[in-house]
């Protein structure tokens, strides 16, 4: 079993390879009656698609989505929704030199060790191209959430590129669409442009940290122990290609705090409990608290670079490998809409789970 499906009630199965004729997904469990068309999904794909600046891969894909099933007269029917995105700008010849070689830091070698074969053309299923399917599924989840939780907002942005981070005192979410890095700090964005351009021209790459925040999440989503909201969010973000670490709230930094510092104190507000801080990232005991849900994930540097790296081929011969082709110098840039999509899918899944178990009934306070 290859495990290409995630979710409990809102289930997403992605299919296709980077250099195959098409990629896509099957979404099962979407509630019926949700207004949905390709135009509702396309803006999210447009945000992720390659070739939008010199800082991303120059592969030119329109990423136009087609809805093949599960929608009738402009609304979802409750049956499986099939989405397809055609691949139109493959250059498989760029990968001829690595057909029998393993890129250091890449999944080439582990795919070969597990299956005894691999699709070397762009990495097949290990390619970031697969994430377009997740973004499309996230578009469906957002459409459903818009009806169920109209006040909820999901916002992703980059907080660190390589060794360079943002200044949180300068965060202005309105500046995110004004630079190619999804950066909420305009000063940092200008510095990153110079930093990444130097790396790109020197045939190198760099990693990044992405933060995704969901505002307006109601309390009560998630379940103790094996159905925790944060464990499903962590699994969802970790499943994104090239992600090597996930944090909820303060994450690893919480280990350096004392109990006095870490405790999110509570007062009674006019509309219910009022938390005075959010070190927990909006989740306590695996269940949402009503605060903003905050997730961060770290993306490693792109493995395919033009700088020679020591490796081996399938025969075990030691070689120096240069990877040709079109690749992101910082794949974290296009990971932002992917993180947003995974947040949407998990939150909708847990909203449906909660309604199935509790009917949305909440414990009274005050």
C-alpha positions as CSV (number, residue, x, y, z in Angstrom):
1,X,0.0,0.0,0.0
2,X,1.5,3.3,-1.0
3,X,-0.8,5.5,1.2
4,X,-1.7,8.3,-1.2
5,X,-4.8,9.4,0.9
6,X,-5.2,11.6,3.9
7,X,-8.1,12.7,6.1
8,X,-10.8,10.9,8.1
9,X,-14.2,12.1,6.8
10,X,-12.9,14.7,4.3
11,X,-10.5,12.4,2.4
12,X,-8.1,13.5,-0.3
13,X,-6.3,11.1,-2.7
14,X,-3.7,12.6,-5.0
15,X,-2.5,10.9,-8.2
16,X,-0.1,11.5,-11.1
17,X,3.6,12.3,-11.7
18,X,5.6,15.4,-12.4
19,X,6.2,14.4,-16.0
20,X,3.1,12.3,-16.7
21,X,0.2,13.6,-18.8
22,X,-1.7,15.0,-15.8
23,X,-1.9,15.2,-12.0
24,X,-5.0,15.5,-9.8
25,X,-6.9,14.3,-6.9
26,X,-10.1,12.6,-5.7
27,X,-11.9,14.3,-2.9
28,X,-14.4,12.2,-1.0
29,X,-16.6,13.4,1.9
30,X,-17.3,16.9,0.9
31,X,-20.7,17.9,2.2
32,X,-23.4,18.3,-0.5
33,X,-24.8,21.6,-1.6
34,X,-21.5,23.6,-1.5
35,X,-21.3,26.1,-4.3
36,X,-18.3,25.1,-6.4
37,X,-16.8,25.7,-9.8
38,X,-13.3,25.6,-11.3
39,X,-13.2,29.4,-10.8
40,X,-13.4,28.9,-7.1
41,X,-10.3,26.6,-7.1
42,X,-8.2,28.3,-9.8
43,X,-7.0,31.3,-7.7
44,X,-5.4,29.1,-5.2
45,X,-3.6,27.2,-8.0
46,X,-2.5,30.4,-9.6
47,X,-0.9,31.4,-6.3
48,X,1.2,28.2,-6.3
49,X,2.0,27.8,-10.0
50,X,5.7,28.0,-11.2
51,X,7.4,30.6,-13.3
52,X,5.9,33.7,-11.7
53,X,9.3,35.3,-10.8
54,X,13.0,34.7,-11.3
55,X,13.1,33.2,-7.8
56,X,11.0,30.1,-8.7
57,X,11.4,27.4,-11.3
58,X,10.9,28.6,-14.8
59,X,8.7,25.6,-15.8
60,X,5.6,27.2,-17.4
61,X,2.4,25.5,-16.3
62,X,-1.1,27.0,-16.6
63,X,-2.3,24.7,-13.8
64,X,-5.8,24.9,-15.1
65,X,-8.1,22.7,-13.1
66,X,-11.0,20.6,-14.5
67,X,-13.8,19.2,-12.3
68,X,-14.7,15.8,-13.7
69,X,-17.3,14.6,-11.2
70,X,-19.1,15.4,-7.9
71,X,-20.6,18.8,-9.0
72,X,-24.0,19.3,-10.6
73,X,-25.7,22.6,-11.3
74,X,-22.9,24.5,-9.6
75,X,-23.0,22.7,-6.3
76,X,-21.3,19.6,-4.8
77,X,-23.4,16.5,-4.8
78,X,-21.8,14.7,-1.8
79,X,-20.2,12.1,-4.2
80,X,-16.5,11.9,-5.0
81,X,-15.1,15.0,-6.7
82,X,-12.4,14.3,-9.3
83,X,-10.0,17.1,-10.2
84,X,-7.5,17.0,-13.1
85,X,-4.6,19.4,-14.0
86,X,-2.8,18.7,-17.2
87,X,1.0,18.8,-17.4
88,X,2.0,20.9,-20.4
89,X,5.7,22.0,-20.0
90,X,7.6,18.8,-19.2
91,X,11.3,18.7,-20.3
92,X,12.1,15.1,-19.4
93,X,15.4,15.2,-21.4
94,X,16.8,17.5,-18.7
95,X,16.8,14.4,-16.4
96,X,18.6,12.0,-18.7
97,X,21.9,12.3,-16.8
98,X,20.3,11.2,-13.5
99,X,18.4,8.3,-14.8
100,X,20.8,5.9,-13.1
101,X,22.3,8.4,-10.5
102,X,21.0,9.5,-7.1
103,X,20.8,13.2,-6.2
104,X,22.3,13.8,-2.7
105,X,19.5,15.0,-0.4
106,X,16.8,13.8,-2.7
107,X,14.3,10.9,-2.5
108,X,15.9,9.3,-5.6
109,X,17.9,6.8,-3.5
110,X,15.1,5.8,-1.0
111,X,12.6,5.3,-3.8
112,X,15.1,3.0,-5.5
113,X,15.8,1.2,-2.3
114,X,12.1,0.6,-1.6
115,X,10.7,-0.1,-5.0
116,X,13.7,-1.2,-7.1
117,X,12.8,1.5,-9.7
118,X,11.8,5.1,-9.9
119,X,10.5,7.8,-12.3
120,X,13.6,10.0,-12.7
121,X,11.8,12.5,-14.8
122,X,11.4,15.4,-12.3
123,X,11.2,12.9,-9.4
124,X,7.8,11.5,-10.2
125,X,5.7,11.5,-7.1
126,X,8.5,13.0,-5.0
127,X,8.3,16.2,-7.1
128,X,6.8,19.4,-5.6
129,X,4.5,19.2,-8.7
130,X,2.3,16.8,-6.6
131,X,1.4,19.7,-4.3
132,X,-0.7,21.3,-7.0
133,X,-3.2,18.5,-6.3
134,X,-3.3,19.4,-2.6
135,X,-3.9,23.1,-3.3
136,X,-6.8,22.1,-5.6
137,X,-8.3,20.0,-2.8
138,X,-7.7,22.8,-0.4
139,X,-9.8,25.0,-2.7
140,X,-12.7,22.6,-2.2
141,X,-12.1,22.6,1.6
142,X,-12.1,26.5,1.6
143,X,-15.4,26.5,-0.3
144,X,-17.0,24.3,2.2
145,X,-15.5,26.2,5.2
146,X,-16.8,29.5,3.8
147,X,-20.4,28.2,4.3
148,X,-19.7,26.5,7.7
149,X,-17.3,29.0,9.3
150,X,-17.7,32.3,7.3
151,X,-15.6,34.3,9.7
152,X,-12.6,31.9,9.6
153,X,-9.5,33.1,7.7
154,X,-6.3,31.1,6.8
155,X,-3.2,33.1,6.1
156,X,0.3,31.8,5.3
157,X,3.6,33.6,4.9
158,X,7.3,33.0,5.0
159,X,9.0,34.0,8.3
160,X,12.6,32.9,7.5
161,X,14.7,32.3,4.4
162,X,18.0,30.6,5.2
163,X,19.6,32.4,8.1
164,X,17.5,35.6,7.5
165,X,14.3,36.0,9.5
166,X,11.6,38.6,9.7
167,X,11.2,41.3,12.4
168,X,7.8,40.5,13.9
169,X,7.5,44.2,15.0
170,X,7.3,45.0,11.3
171,X,4.6,42.5,10.2
172,X,2.1,43.9,7.9
173,X,-0.1,41.2,6.2
174,X,-1.1,43.7,3.5
175,X,2.5,43.5,2.1
176,X,2.4,39.7,1.5
177,X,1.1,40.0,-2.1
178,X,3.5,42.8,-2.9
179,X,6.6,40.7,-3.0
180,X,7.5,37.3,-4.5
181,X,8.3,35.7,-1.1
182,X,4.9,35.8,0.7
183,X,6.8,37.9,3.2
184,X,4.9,40.1,5.7
185,X,8.0,42.2,6.5
186,X,8.8,44.6,3.5
187,X,12.3,45.3,4.8
188,X,13.1,41.6,5.0
189,X,11.6,41.0,1.6
190,X,14.0,43.4,0.0
191,X,16.9,41.8,1.8
192,X,15.8,38.3,0.7
193,X,15.7,39.3,-2.9
194,X,19.4,40.2,-2.8
195,X,20.3,37.1,-0.7
196,X,18.4,34.6,-3.0
197,X,19.6,36.2,-6.2
198,X,23.2,35.7,-5.0
199,X,22.5,32.0,-4.2
200,X,20.6,31.4,-7.4
201,X,23.5,32.9,-9.5
202,X,26.0,30.8,-7.6
203,X,24.1,27.6,-8.4
204,X,22.9,27.1,-4.9
205,X,19.6,26.8,-3.0
206,X,18.3,27.6,0.5
207,X,15.6,26.5,2.9
208,X,12.8,28.4,4.6
209,X,10.3,28.5,7.4
210,X,6.6,29.0,6.7
211,X,3.9,30.1,9.2
212,X,0.2,29.4,8.6
213,X,-2.4,30.9,10.9
214,X,-6.1,30.1,11.0
215,X,-8.2,32.8,12.7
216,X,-11.8,32.2,13.7
217,X,-11.4,28.5,14.5
218,X,-14.1,27.5,17.0
219,X,-13.2,25.7,20.2
220,X,-13.8,22.0,20.4
221,X,-12.2,20.7,17.2
222,X,-9.9,17.7,17.7
223,X,-10.0,14.8,20.2
224,X,-7.8,13.6,23.0
225,X,-4.9,11.3,22.3
226,X,-5.1,9.7,18.9
227,X,-7.4,12.2,17.2
228,X,-5.6,15.4,18.2
229,X,-6.0,18.4,15.9
230,X,-2.3,19.2,16.3
231,X,-1.1,15.7,15.5
232,X,-3.2,15.7,12.2
233,X,-1.9,19.2,11.4
234,X,1.7,18.1,12.0
235,X,1.2,15.0,9.9
236,X,-0.4,17.1,7.1
237,X,2.4,19.7,7.0
238,X,5.2,17.0,7.4
239,X,3.7,15.2,4.4
240,X,4.5,18.2,2.1
241,X,7.5,17.4,-0.1
242,X,10.8,18.8,1.4
243,X,9.3,19.6,4.9
244,X,11.7,18.5,7.7
245,X,10.1,20.0,10.8
246,X,6.8,21.2,12.2
247,X,5.9,23.3,15.2
248,X,2.5,24.2,16.8
249,X,2.5,27.5,18.7
250,X,5.8,28.2,20.3
251,X,6.9,24.6,19.3
252,X,10.5,23.8,20.2
253,X,11.0,27.2,21.9
254,X,8.5,26.1,24.6
255,X,11.2,23.8,25.9
256,X,13.2,26.9,27.0
257,X,10.3,28.5,28.9
258,X,9.2,28.1,32.5
259,X,5.7,27.2,33.5
260,X,5.0,30.8,34.5
261,X,6.1,32.0,31.0
262,X,4.4,29.3,29.0
263,X,1.0,29.3,30.7
264,X,-1.6,31.1,28.6
265,X,-3.5,32.9,31.3
266,X,-7.3,33.3,31.0
267,X,-9.8,36.0,31.9
268,X,-13.5,36.2,31.2
269,X,-14.3,38.3,28.2
270,X,-17.7,39.6,27.0
271,X,-18.1,36.7,24.6
272,X,-16.4,34.0,26.6
273,X,-12.9,33.0,27.8
274,X,-10.2,35.5,26.9
275,X,-6.7,34.1,26.6
276,X,-3.9,36.6,27.4
277,X,-1.3,34.9,25.2
278,X,-1.1,32.0,22.7
279,X,2.0,30.0,23.4
280,X,-0.1,26.8,22.7
281,X,-0.9,27.9,19.2
282,X,-4.6,27.6,19.7
283,X,-4.7,23.9,20.7
284,X,-4.7,22.4,24.2
285,X,-4.9,18.7,24.8
286,X,-5.3,18.1,21.1
287,X,-8.5,20.3,21.0
288,X,-8.9,23.8,19.6
289,X,-9.3,26.5,22.2
290,X,-10.9,29.2,20.1
291,X,-7.6,31.1,19.7
292,X,-5.8,31.4,16.3
293,X,-4.3,28.1,15.3
294,X,-0.6,28.6,14.5
295,X,1.6,26.1,12.6
296,X,5.1,26.5,11.3
297,X,7.1,24.2,9.1
298,X,10.6,24.1,7.9
299,X,11.4,23.4,4.2
300,X,14.9,22.1,3.3
301,X,17.0,23.5,0.4
302,X,16.2,22.2,-3.1
303,X,18.3,19.2,-3.7
304,X,18.6,19.7,-7.5
305,X,21.4,22.2,-8.0
306,X,24.1,22.9,-10.6
307,X,26.9,22.7,-8.1
308,X,28.7,19.3,-8.3
309,X,27.9,17.0,-5.4
310,X,29.5,13.6,-4.6
311,X,27.1,10.7,-5.1
312,X,26.8,7.2,-6.5
313,X,24.9,5.6,-9.4
314,X,22.7,2.5,-9.4
315,X,25.8,0.3,-10.0
316,X,27.5,1.7,-6.9
317,X,30.0,3.7,-8.8
318,X,31.1,6.9,-7.1
319,X,30.4,10.0,-9.2
320,X,30.3,13.8,-9.1
321,X,26.7,14.8,-10.0
322,X,25.4,18.0,-11.5
323,X,21.6,18.3,-11.7
324,X,20.4,20.2,-14.8
325,X,16.8,21.4,-15.4
326,X,14.5,24.1,-14.0
327,X,14.4,24.1,-10.2
328,X,13.3,26.4,-7.3
329,X,16.3,28.1,-5.6
330,X,14.0,28.2,-2.6
331,X,11.1,25.8,-2.8
332,X,9.7,27.3,0.4
333,X,8.3,30.2,-1.6
334,X,5.7,28.1,-3.4
335,X,5.1,26.0,-0.2
336,X,3.0,28.8,1.3
337,X,-0.2,28.1,-0.5
338,X,0.4,24.4,0.0
339,X,0.5,24.9,3.8
340,X,-2.7,27.0,3.6
341,X,-4.4,24.2,1.7
342,X,-3.4,21.5,4.1
343,X,-4.6,23.7,7.0
344,X,-8.0,24.1,5.3
345,X,-8.3,20.3,4.6
346,X,-7.5,19.3,8.2
347,X,-9.8,22.0,9.7
348,X,-12.7,20.9,7.6
349,X,-12.1,17.3,8.3
350,X,-12.1,18.0,12.1
351,X,-15.1,20.2,11.9
352,X,-17.0,17.3,10.2
353,X,-15.7,14.8,12.8
354,X,-16.8,17.1,15.7
355,X,-20.3,17.5,14.3
356,X,-20.6,13.8,13.9
357,X,-19.6,13.2,17.5
358,X,-21.0,16.2,19.4
359,X,-23.4,17.8,17.0
360,X,-21.5,21.1,17.6
361,X,-22.8,21.3,21.2
362,X,-20.3,23.1,23.5
363,X,-19.7,23.1,27.3
364,X,-21.0,26.3,28.8
365,X,-18.7,28.7,30.6
366,X,-20.2,31.6,32.6
